[in-house]
Amino acid sequence: MLGVRTSQVFTSRWKALIWSAGVLATAYCTIPDADDTTAAKPAKADRPSAEEVHARQIIKNLEGIKSR
């Protein structure tokens, strides 16, 4: 573990508060906003890509094998 051992952190209330504030700040800074996740997705094209067509063909073949 990085930093101070947890057994030493909780020897003082102030140390525990500072440690927990650091944990919360790290979580706040690392989780993306909802707007960031929607902007990162590319717009879908009108036609499916070659990979999508190929994947659909594989799924059809597997479903045919399964129904036998």
Backbone bond lengths (Angstrom), bond angles and torsions (degrees), N, CA, C in turn:
res aa  C-N    CA-C-N  psi(-1)  N-CA   C-N-CA  omega(-1)  CA-C   N-CA-C  phi
1 M - - - 1.438 - - 1.520 109.35 -
2 L 1.288 115.73 143.74 1.451 120.39 -179.75 1.522 110.78 -85.15
3 G 1.313 115.79 149.01 1.452 119.63 175.67 1.514 112.82 82.51
4 V 1.322 115.31 -144.51 1.462 122.82 -174.46 1.529 110.00 -84.21
5 R 1.327 115.53 145.28 1.468 119.38 175.52 1.522 109.41 -67.36
6 T 1.322 116.01 145.55 1.467 119.81 -176.91 1.522 112.07 -65.40
7 S 1.320 118.11 -27.11 1.466 119.20 177.89 1.530 110.67 -66.91
8 Q 1.330 117.56 -29.78 1.462 120.82 177.62 1.521 111.81 -83.41
9 V 1.320 117.26 -26.93 1.456 120.50 -178.14 1.516 110.60 -64.56
10 F 1.306 117.84 -42.80 1.450 121.63 -172.77 1.526 113.68 -89.40
11 T 1.334 117.67 14.32 1.464 119.74 174.02 1.523 110.68 -75.93
12 S 1.320 117.18 -22.15 1.460 121.86 179.26 1.520 109.17 -130.86
13 R 1.318 116.86 143.45 1.466 119.82 177.74 1.512 111.36 -65.97
14 W 1.320 117.12 -37.65 1.465 120.04 -179.59 1.523 111.39 -66.44
15 K 1.322 116.33 -41.03 1.464 119.55 176.48 1.524 110.56 -61.66
16 A 1.326 116.82 -40.40 1.463 121.18 179.70 1.519 110.71 -65.82
17 L 1.340 117.78 -40.55 1.467 120.89 178.18 1.522 111.96 -66.01
18 I 1.324 116.57 -41.56 1.470 120.02 178.62 1.523 110.16 -65.92
19 W 1.336 117.08 -42.05 1.460 120.95 179.08 1.530 110.76 -62.77
20 S 1.341 117.03 -44.57 1.464 119.77 -179.26 1.522 111.14 -68.04
21 A 1.339 118.07 -33.85 1.463 120.45 175.97 1.533 110.30 -64.49
22 G 1.312 117.05 -37.21 1.465 120.60 176.93 1.518 111.86 -66.01
23 V 1.328 116.47 -39.93 1.473 120.67 177.99 1.523 110.14 -64.07
24 L 1.340 116.38 -45.07 1.472 120.12 179.70 1.521 111.58 -65.91
25 A 1.323 118.01 -39.20 1.457 121.14 178.50 1.531 110.68 -64.97
26 T 1.327 116.81 -39.44 1.464 120.36 177.70 1.521 110.78 -63.83
27 A 1.320 117.02 -43.69 1.464 120.72 179.26 1.527 110.56 -64.58
28 Y 1.320 117.34 -41.25 1.463 121.31 -179.09 1.531 110.96 -65.07
29 C 1.315 116.94 -38.30 1.466 120.78 -176.76 1.525 113.04 -78.92
30 T 1.319 118.46 -22.60 1.458 119.68 -175.44 1.521 113.82 -95.09
31 I 1.322 119.44 -21.05 1.459 121.59 -179.35 1.521 108.81 -84.91
32 P 1.343 118.47 124.05 1.467 120.07 -177.96 1.527 111.87 -73.04
33 D 1.322 115.20 155.54 1.458 120.96 175.23 1.521 109.75 -70.26
34 A 1.315 117.10 160.84 1.462 120.96 178.73 1.521 110.56 -64.69
35 D 1.326 118.12 -33.92 1.461 121.34 179.23 1.521 111.48 -67.37
36 D 1.328 117.65 -34.13 1.460 121.33 -179.68 1.521 111.55 -67.20
37 T 1.326 118.23 -36.40 1.456 120.13 -177.21 1.530 111.21 -72.82
38 T 1.338 118.09 -34.10 1.460 119.35 179.41 1.523 111.05 -75.11
39 A 1.307 118.25 -31.75 1.458 121.12 179.85 1.529 110.92 -73.31
40 A 1.322 117.64 -25.16 1.459 120.83 -177.51 1.522 111.99 -76.18
41 K 1.330 118.45 -21.11 1.455 120.92 -178.72 1.530 109.53 -78.58
42 P 1.323 117.49 130.92 1.457 119.15 177.96 1.530 111.35 -73.74
43 A 1.310 114.90 152.93 1.465 119.77 178.36 1.522 109.18 -70.25
44 K 1.323 116.84 140.42 1.467 121.26 179.68 1.511 110.83 -75.22
45 A 1.310 116.20 138.84 1.452 121.70 177.06 1.532 109.63 -79.49
46 D 1.325 116.23 163.51 1.456 120.32 178.85 1.521 111.52 -67.10
47 R 1.310 116.35 -39.72 1.465 120.47 179.87 1.524 109.41 -101.26
48 P 1.338 117.34 146.08 1.470 119.11 177.53 1.526 110.42 -71.26
49 S 1.306 115.84 151.97 1.456 120.34 178.93 1.531 109.68 -73.67
50 A 1.310 115.29 169.19 1.462 120.79 -179.75 1.531 110.67 -63.49
51 E 1.337 116.29 -35.50 1.460 119.71 179.26 1.530 111.25 -65.71
52 E 1.345 116.42 -39.07 1.463 119.75 179.03 1.521 111.25 -66.30
53 V 1.328 116.58 -41.47 1.464 120.45 178.69 1.519 109.81 -63.08
54 H 1.310 116.73 -43.78 1.457 121.33 -179.93 1.530 110.46 -64.28
55 A 1.323 117.44 -41.63 1.467 120.71 179.07 1.523 110.92 -64.42
56 R 1.321 117.28 -39.85 1.467 120.33 178.21 1.523 111.48 -64.32
57 Q 1.337 116.93 -38.03 1.459 120.76 177.83 1.521 110.42 -64.83
58 I 1.318 116.72 -41.29 1.468 120.36 179.12 1.525 109.93 -63.77
59 I 1.329 117.09 -42.96 1.464 120.46 179.53 1.526 110.75 -63.02
60 K 1.344 117.22 -41.48 1.474 120.67 177.55 1.530 110.17 -60.47
61 N 1.326 116.97 -44.20 1.456 121.08 -179.57 1.529 110.79 -63.30
62 L 1.313 116.82 -42.06 1.466 119.77 179.58 1.516 111.90 -66.80
63 E 1.334 116.79 -37.66 1.458 119.63 177.73 1.541 110.65 -66.51
64 G 1.341 116.68 -34.86 1.461 120.85 176.72 1.516 111.60 -66.05
65 I 1.326 115.84 -39.49 1.467 120.17 178.40 1.531 110.11 -67.54
66 K 1.319 116.45 -39.52 1.442 121.18 -178.66 1.520 112.78 -65.78
67 S 1.344 116.61 -34.78 1.463 120.45 -177.29 1.524 112.83 -77.99
68 R 1.297 118.90 -9.26 1.467 121.66 -179.11 1.486 112.14 -70.26
